[in-house]
């Protein structure tokens, strides 16, 4: 077996793209395992990317949600994740993660 080809052999492109979108969202929000953030990207029946994102204040009193739809393309999906994160940050305002 040629182990040099193993990563591409086990890669699932649809999953790789979804993860890129979700990680761009988390990165924009500076998310960690202690931050109440959720991001989910998947391919819809028409072949587009459907992204849903959520962020909650640490005490759970405020929950903000967003969604995006766009092409199932790496660059577009990364932009979609970042844009969703930026929008939630602006809606949350300063101190949102401090409560």
Secondary structure, DSSP 4 states (H G I P E B T S, - for coil): --GGGHHHHH--HHHHHHHHHHHHHHHHTT--TTS-EEEEEEE-TTSEEEEEEEEE-TTSS-EEEEEEEEES-HHHHHHHHHHHHHHHHHHH-TTGGG-
